[in-house]
């Protein structure tokens, strides 16, 4: 089994489990469940407050208040569900909500990643720090990853498809 197959199975298992485990009143639309080596992140789509005739600022504040109330009101239940999932899947569980276009992640992991960079790559990070875009090289690297993520969805989707095709070809070949 390839790493990609293993990852897809872990995602599918977590999605299926959370789909059945989450209280019905939390599920206005399908939740988004993402999985990596350390963490499962569950983002629930919630029906937010009615906008009415409110200004954009008032709407944003209403959503912020709604999310804060929902987070406080569901804390104990989320902790219980997270503990069950952490025991079952061996990963930490983080929560978030999506209300309309607003997505807010609650406490989630920040995992250190070790890398070695050559001088031109370090200079890019240092430029971001010197310009005040980032506080440190680590923050600059995270900023770069988020920038790539924003602008490369189609490229990453194509790469994932290619990895799946490689796994198919590998599986159709002779057994080792």
TILO-174733 format. One record per atom (N, C-alpha, C): x, y, z; residue in three letters. Coordinates in steps of 0.001 Angstrom, whole numbers, plus 524288, in hexadecimal, padded with zeros to 5 digits. Example, Ala and Ser with C-alpha at 12.3 -4.5 7.8 and 13.67 -1.06 7.14 Angstrom:
<rs>
833867E9C681E78ala 8300C7EE6C81E78ala 833907F31C81E78ala 832327F73681BA8ser 835667FBDC81BE4ser 832648001E81EBEser 
</rs>
This chain:
<rs>
803527FB5E80000unk 800008000080000unk 80379804D880000unk 8025E8087A7FC87unk 8057A80D3E7FC22unk 8040B8110680083unk 80765814E780150unk 8064E818F280539unk 8014581BD2803EAunk 8006C81CC27FEDEunk 7FBBD81F847FD26unk 7F6D381C5B7FE6Dunk 7F7028172F7FD73unk 7F28D813CF7FEB7unk 7F182813D880491unk 7F5B08138180790unk 7F5298138080D44unk 7F2BC8189880F2Aunk 7F48381CE580CEDunk 7F26A8220B80E67unk 7ECA98227580CF6unk 7EB53820BC80831unk 7E5DF8210280677unk 7E25F81DAA809EAunk 7E44B8192680B89unk 7E139815C580F01unk 7E0798184E8145Bunk 7E49081AD68164Dunk 7E42581D7C81B5Funk 7E02B821EF81B12unk 7E03A824E1816D2unk 7DC7D829298161Aunk 7D6F5826FA815C7unk 7D636822E781291unk 7D1048209D811ECunk 7CEF881E6B81711unk 7D25B81BD481A0Bunk 7D0BA819A381F15unk 7CF2581DF3822DDunk 7D2498220982328unk 7D1078265E826B3unk 7CC058291C82501unk 7CB5B829FA81FF2unk 7C69782C7A81E0Bunk 7C1CB8293D81F63unk 7C2188242E81E71unk 7BDA5820C081F96unk 7BC69820BC8256Dunk 7C06E8207F828A6unk 7BFA48205482E4Bunk 7BD228256483037unk 7BF43829D282EA0unk 7BD1E82ED58305Aunk 7B7A182FBB82E3Bunk 7B69782DFA8297Cunk 7B16082E9982738unk 7AD4682BF382AACunk 7AEA38277B82CD8unk 7AAEC824A78302Cunk 7AB1D82672835D7unk 7AF7D8288283791unk 7B03C829CD83D17unk 7AE6782F4383E87unk 7AE98832F083ADBunk 7AD308385A83C1Funk 7A75C838CC83D45unk 7A5F383BF18412Dunk 7A06283CD384244unk 79DA983F3B83D81unk 798EE83D7E83C71unk 7960B83F54837D7unk 795638453E837C8unk 794A6847A783C55unk 793CB84D4C83C72unk 798AA8506B83AF5unk 79D2D84DE983AABunk 7A1EF8508D83909unk 7A2B28506483325unk 79FC984D3B83076unk 7A0D384C2A82AFBunk 79CC484EC78277Eunk 79DB8853BD8261Funk 79A4F856878227Eunk 79BA6854FD81CE9unk 7A0848538881C06unk 7A27C851C4816F4unk 7A6F184DF68181Aunk 7A8BB84B168143Cunk 7AD068476281540unk 7B1C984A1C81799unk 7B41C8478781B75unk 7B8CA849BA81DE1unk 7BD848488481A7Bunk 7C18F84BA081B2Aunk 7C67884AD781860unk 7CA448485881C36unk 7CC24843B081AFBunk 7CFC8840E681E5Eunk 7D4E38403D81B61unk 7D91D8424F81D94unk 7DE3D8419D81B22unk 7E1CC83EDC81F0Cunk 7E55883BB581CEDunk 7E8B48386B8202Dunk 7EE4D838E481E40unk 7F1EC83980821F3unk 7F771838E0820A4unk 7F9CD8353F824B4unk 7FEEF834ED82502unk 801748312A8288Aunk 800468323582E49unk 7FF8D8373182FB5unk 7FEFA8388B83533unk 7F97283A05836D1unk 7F63383BB383323unk 7F16C83E6B834A8unk 7ECDD83D33830FCunk 7E84083D188334Eunk 7E36383CFC83059unk 7E0C68423F8315Eunk 7DF6F8450782D3Bunk 7DCBF84A0982DCCunk 7D73A8496C82BB4unk 7D37284AC482F02unk 7CDF284A7282D94unk 7CBD48500182D53unk 7C9FC85186828ADunk 7C7A6856B482802unk 7C1E0855E5826E3unk 7BEAD857D282A76unk 7B9088573882A0Funk 7B6A785BE982750unk 7B31685AE8823BAunk 7B04285F1E82111unk 7AB658604D8244Funk 7AB128650D82655unk 7A6AC866938299Cunk 7A35786AAF826E2unk 79E4A86A63827E3unk 79ABF86E77825F8unk 79B4087304829C9unk 79D208775C827F5unk 79E2187BD982B57unk 7996487F4082C28unk 79A3E8839F82EA0unk 795F98874382FB1unk 793ED889C182AADunk 78F0088B3B82AB9unk 78C9F88DE182639unk 78F15893448258Aunk 7906089499820A9unk 792FD8998E81F96unk 78F3C89E2581FE4unk 78AA189D7981DD3unk 786D18A1BD81DE4unk 788E38A68D81B23unk 788058AB1481D7Dunk 789AE8B01D81B3Cunk 78ED88B1FA81D8Cunk 791A08AE8D82040unk 7966F8B017822E7unk 79ABE8B16B81EFEunk 79E3D8B4DE820ADunk 7A2C88B63F81D77unk 7A6908B1A281D61unk 7AA668B1EC819F6unk 7AE508ADC581996unk 7B1358AD1F81EC6unk 7B2858B17C82143unk 7B5358B14F82657unk 7B1B68AECF82A76unk 7ACC38B05382A97unk 7A91B8AE1382E69unk 7A85D8A83A82D72unk 7A8348A6AC82887unk 7A7C08A1198273Funk 7AC8889E1A82930unk 7B1198A04C82851unk 7B5F189DCA82A10unk 7B5FE89D3682FFBunk 7B4448A138832B1unk 7B4148A0F58386Dunk 7B00389CFA83A44unk 7AB9289CB483791unk 7A78A898DD838EEunk 7A9A58935083844unk 7AC818925F83406unk 7AED188D3A83322unk 7B2DD88C1183756unk 7B61D88FE4838B7unk 7BA1288F2483CCAunk 7B78188DBE841FCunk 7B35D8907184350unk 7B08B88F3C84823unk 7AE0B889DF847F4unk 7ABC08889084382unk 7A9518836D842CAunk 7AD5887F138437Bunk 7B1E487FB0840F7unk 7B60187BB684152unk 7B7F787B3D846EAunk 7B8C987FA18498Dunk 7BAA187F8384EFDunk 7B6BA87CAE85281unk 7B1B487DCC851C6unk 7ADB187B2F854EDunk 7AD8E8755D853BAunk 7ADA5873FF84EB2unk 7AD7986E8184D32unk 7B23186B9384F6Aunk 7B6C386E0084F22unk 7BB8786B8A85124unk 7BB1386A7E85704unk 7B94186E4C859EFunk 7B8B586DAD85F97unk 7B47F869A0860ECunk 7B013869DA85E36unk 7ABB38665885F5Funk 7ACE1860A285E12unk 7B05985FA885A5Cunk 7B16385A4B858AAunk 7B6948582A85AA2unk 7B94C85B2B85DC3unk 7BE9A859BD85F5Funk 7BEE985446861BDunk 7BBC285325865A3unk 7BC1684E0F8684Cunk 7BAEF8498986499unk 7B6F484A2386149unk 7B5A7845F285D93unk 7BA038453B85998unk 7BC4A84989857B3unk 7C09584917853F8unk 7C542846648566Bunk 7C6698479F85B51unk 7CACE8451B85E01unk 7C9D683F4085E78unk 7C51B83DBA85FDCunk 7C3D78382986050unk 7C4698354A85B25unk 7C2588379385704unk 7C2BF8352F851D0unk 7C873834F385019unk 7CB5B8391B85122unk 7D0E48393E84FB0unk 7D3EC834F785285unk 7D2DC8343385779unk 7D5988301185A63unk 7D47D82AB98580Bunk 7CF99829B1856A8unk 7CE3E824B585426unk 7D14F8241384F0Dunk 7D14D8282484BD8unk 7D3EE827E5846C6unk 7D9D78276184770unk 7DC1A82A2F84B2Eunk 7E1B8829E184C14unk 7E34D8245A84DA1unk 7E00E821DD850D1unk 7E11B81C7A85260unk 7E097818CF84DAAunk 7DCA1819A984A88unk 7DB8C8164784605unk 7DF97816EB841A4unk 7E11481BC084066unk 7E45C81CC883BDAunk 7EA0F81E0C83D22unk 7EB5381ED584221unk 7F0BE81FEC8439Cunk 7F2B082535841CAunk 7EF25828F184120unk 7F09082E3D83F86unk 7ED7A83220842DBunk 7EFA0836BA84390unk 7ECC883AE484639unk 7E85383CBF842C1unk 7E43183EB08452Cunk 7DFC0840BB84242unk 7DF558468E84341unk 7DED38498083F0Bunk 7DE0C84F2583F54unk 7D8D88506983CCFunk 7D67D854A883E91unk 7D14E8562283CC2unk 7D15E85B8183A46unk 7CDB585C46836D1unk 7CCD88615B83479unk 7C7478619B8327Dunk 7C5918664183111unk 7C053866F282EE3unk 7C09E86A7282A18unk 7BCD4869A28269Funk 7BC2B86CFD82216unk 7B69E86F1882248unk 7B62A8743882262unk 7B114876D38224Eunk 7B12787A6081D88unk 7AE5B878DA81983unk 7AE9587BC78149Aunk 7B41287B9781274unk 7B65B8802581188unk 7BBAF8808180F77unk 7BFCD88093813C6unk 7BE2C8810E818A6unk 7C1C68817B81D20unk 7C32887C0D81F2Funk 7C83087AE381F78unk 7CA1087607821CDunk 7CD878776D82663unk 7CC9F874D582AC1unk 7CFCA875CD82F6Aunk 7D17E870A0831B6unk 7D6A386FFF83261unk 7D8CB86B5B834E3unk 7D98786C7C83AA4unk 7D807868B083DD7unk 7D8EF8691F8436Eunk 7DE74867098446Cunk 7DFC2865D484938unk 7E4FA863FC84A7Aunk 7E68585F84846D4unk 7EAF68601E84432unk 7ECDA85C0D840B8unk 7F2CC85BDC84112unk 7F4FA8578A83F49unk 7FA93856A483FE2unk 7FDD685A2B83C57unk 8024485BB483E61unk 8066285E2C83B43unk 80B1585A8D83BE4unk 80C2C85790837E5unk 810228537E83831unk 8153E85575835EAunk 8198E854E5838D3unk 81E9885689836ABunk 82031852EE83233unk 822698553E82E26unk 8243B85245829A2unk 829EB853BA828B9unk 82D4384FDA82894unk 832D4850D3827D5unk 83408850E9821FCunk 836FF854C082056unk 8389A8550281AE1unk 83DF88579381A8Cunk 840A3856848165Dunk 845A68590781557unk 844F485C688108Bunk 8468286143810F4unk 845E7864E880C9Funk 84B308670580AFDunk 84BDF867A3805FEunk 85092869FF803DBunk 8500186FF880427unk 8544C872C380345unk 8545787862803F6unk 8501687B3F800D8unk 84F3887A0F7FBDAunk 84B1887CF27F90Bunk 845B787C447FB8Cunk 844AF8779B7FD94unk 83FA8876AD80028unk 83F5C879A580555unk 843B6879C380838unk 843D087CB680D21unk 843358828780C1Funk 8456588465807C4unk 844E9889F28067Cunk 83F3E88B6B80572unk 83C4A887ED8030Bunk 836B7888F480240unk 8340E889A980786unk 8351B8861980B21unk 832B5886728104Dunk 8347388B6881323unk 8397A88CA4812C8unk 83B838915581561unk 8391E8964881317unk 838218965E80E03unk 8359689AE180B93unk 8302489BA580DCDunk 82D498976A80E7Dunk 82804897C1810CAunk 82846899B88166Bunk 82C3C8980481951unk 82CE1899DB81EB3unk 82E5A89FA081EB2unk 832278A12581B7Dunk 833F18A69481B41unk 82F958AA478198Dunk 82C168A8648162Aunk 827CA8ABA181444unk 823438ABEA81826unk 8239B8A8EF81C64unk 81F6E8A90682049unk 81AD18A59181EEAunk 81B4E8A25F81AD3unk 8172089EC881954unk 816D789A4B81D3Eunk 81B68898CA81F52unk 81BB98947282301unk 81F1489608827A8unk 81E1E8937A82C11unk 82108894A6830DCunk 82648891DF83118unk 8269C88D5282E80unk 82B4B88A1482EC6unk 82BA3886CF829CEunk 82FF0884068293Dunk 8306A88088824C0unk 82C2987C52824DDunk 82B0887A4382980unk 826FC8763B829EEunk 821B08786382839unk 8207887D20829F4unk 81B8A87F9E82871unk 81B84880BD82294unk 81FFB882588206Dunk 8205E8836081AD1unk 81F9187E5F817AEunk 821BC87A1381986unk 8210587517816D3unk 81B448737A816E4unk 818AD8742181B50unk 81314872EC81B9Bunk 80FFF87675817EAunk 8118387B6E81794unk 80EEE87F1A81403unk 80F8E87D4580E60unk 8144687B7480CF9unk 8153E8798C807AAunk 811EA874BC80677unk 811758713F80A2Funk 80E4A86C9180967unk 8089686E1480889unk 8068C871C380BA5unk 8011F8738880AECunk 8006B8762180595unk 8045287919803DAunk 8040587BA57FEBEunk 803DB877947FA5Aunk 8072B873B07FAB3unk 8072586F817F6CBunk 801E886CAD7F6E8unk 7FFF386BA27FB8Dunk 7FAEA868F57FC18unk 7F68A86C0B7F972unk 7F679871267FA1Cunk 7F26D874727F7C0unk 7F29B874557F1D1unk 7F73F874347EF9Dunk 7F7DD874DA7EA01unk 7F8E586FC67E70Bunk 7F8AF86B637E9B2unk 7FA378669F7E6FDunk 7F648862347E772unk 7F16C863647E8B5unk 7ED9185F3D7E97Funk 7ED3A85B9F7E4CBunk 7ED1D85DCD7E014unk 7ECBE85A777DB6Eunk 7F1BC8574C7DAB8unk 7F643859A47DBC3unk 7FB2D856D97DB3Aunk 7FB76852607DF26unk 7F9F58535C7E40Bunk 7FA1284F417E7FDunk 7F62584AF57E6B6unk 7F19584C587E4ADunk 7EDB58486E7E321unk 7EFF4844FD7DECAunk 7F296847667DB06unk 7F504844777D6BEunk 7F94A840D97D8D9unk 7FC50842BD7DC9Bunk 8007183F917DEEDunk 7FE2183AEA7E1D8unk 7F9E283BC57E4C2unk 7F7588377C7E78Bunk 7F53C833637E3C0unk 7F2FF835227DF63unk 7F1158317E7DB60unk 7F59782E497D928unk 7F9FC830D87D829unk 7FE8982E1A7D60Dunk 8008A82A197D9FEunk 8009982B7A7DEFFunk 80251827C97E307unk 7FEAC823127E334unk 7F999823EA7E297unk 7F5D681F9B7E28Funk 7F6D081C127DDD9unk 7F7FF81E6B7D955unk 7F91D81B5C7D49Aunk 7FE108181F7D559unk 8021681A5D7D7B0unk 806F18177A7D8BBunk 805BD812DC7DC4Eunk 80283813A77E037unk 8011580F657E3C6unk 7FE3180B127E0DDunk 7FABB80C857DD3Funk 7F7DC808AB7DA16unk 7FBA9805747D6D5unk 7FF53808087D431unk 80319805597D0EDunk 8067C801C27D43Bunk 8082A803A77D8B8unk 80B6A800887DC39unk 808887FB997DDEEunk 8036F7FC257DF3Eunk 800567F7AC7E0FCunk 7FF447F3C87DC98unk 7FEF97F59C7D7BEunk 7FDE37F2147D361unk 802B57EF197D19Bunk 807397F0AA7D37Dunk 80C1F7EE027D207unk 80CCE7E8F47D50Eunk 811187E6437D415unk 8120E7E1537D6D3unk 812F97E23D7DCA4unk 8114E7DE697DFC1unk 812087DECB7E573unk 817CA7DE427E6B7unk 819877E14A7EA94unk 81F247E1277EC04unk 820677DC4F7EF1Bunk 
</rs>
